[in-house]
Amino acid sequence: MRCFETRGPVYPEDNYVVARTEEVADFVDRIEKGRYIVLFAPRQTGKTTLFRNALDILENKDNGYIPIQLNFEGYVDIDASVFYISFGKEICKRIIKYFQKHDEELTEDLKQFIGYAQITDVISMREFFESLGSLLNQQRFVMIIDEFDAIPPSALRGFLHTLRQIYLSGKGRCPYSVGIVGVKNITQLNYDRSISPFNIQDEYKLYNFTLEQVQELFSQYTHEMGQILDTEVIASIYKQTAGQPFLVNRFGQILTEEMDIPKNDSITMEHFSTAHLKLLRERNTNIDHLITNIRRDRRFEVLLMKIASYDQGTTFSLQNELISELTTYGVIVEGVDGMCEIINPIYHYHVLQAFKPIVNGLEQEYLPEEGHKEFEDYLDKDGHIQMEALLDNFRDFIARAGYRILQVPETPQEYVGQYLLFAYLSQFVQIVGGSMYLEVQTGRGRLDLLILLNKRKYIIETKIWGGEPRYQAGKAQLVSYVKSEKAEAGYYVVFDHRKTPEPRVETEKIKDLTIRSYVIPVLQELPSSK
């Protein structure tokens, strides 16, 4: 029985697999044209599976390719001289394995060359490939290097310069084609910031799964097991993951292996909500990578919150070092309008969790002292949330806290209101036994929180004040979203950071839906000590 896989390369005989037929064919075509290809993409996006499938196709062709795969991961902490020696030995071992696999005999000249050849530096590297090419009898040598980022920094420029010289030497070159695969791109690896020595590269972009590919993946499961996933479930998986391969397959694991749903039952949106909550609360390798990467530079927090909070957005430019790095890590992407967007709601949720202080110092003041209210008091007799009263209290809490919200540790003042709302609602949901996740419509400028409790949806959109036209436009956006989610009402919370804010509370009927809007002032500075 096949399964969904998140721990490494996938195999069609063991796993449900997105074939990526067009992508593999494109990669093979570039190899056959002799390109020197670079494939840089975030971890756990299917790079290894893709190029391994491409190499399998080349091996099965009758036009004389000798494709080998190398991995530089083990070279991360060694000297350049040791790297070159090991690099040469690995190539020789892979060539021998190739001939053995195909029951072919090495010629005596090739056998002798492999027995004595060494690579010790860039000069011997070029000579090694020249000699190897002359001994291969018209066979085309292809080399794919995985985890290229781990090459010793002292070897990088010379190694790339040598490959460039080989590429420019003509069509009879050896290697005929090279694939460089990793996370960081050539520019980011070029530590001395000089002009790239590898300007002959053919850049290959590997994208996340499309909706059609996610549907294809789960149709394989349904075909084998007979268990149907509701159409809305598959659409929601795609919406929450934006097709990120690890996250898609992790949903598959939870829904089909870990939840013990009877195989004769359909997988419904109720099941999806349970799986989604589990995925948000767990730590896995993909989320660990995300958190590690966004904490590498404190400036990432300001940039990510700016992308998330302001309608006007941030122009996407890979010339900006921070944007380039976050793109490399798979956190942000260029939107259709050329602006930065956080790539999916699950990552957006974890970005907020990563930067939200564990303790903000105001938790004991969420509820008013008078009346001795508890969070459970904001549920009616049927267990439904009295959202208007809950948000009224949050507005009052911000007023009660006053300037102290500016003292929340390690929190940019610009985004403190959104941090506190997220923390407030998170604590409420945890206490009453509900679930909350993000529905990020464009990846920037608006943050839609969706709370589920007792089979009812509650939608809260939050923004930072950006002027009256944007405020009114936000209501229309919220109405559209509330209708699409078949909810009964929407709640709109806007934080006003102006020096002379205008607090508002409005309840309106818009297109037969109730919209409750708040404009909540946020203090700009601490009171004078004089």
Disulfide bonds with the S-S distance in Angstrom:
none
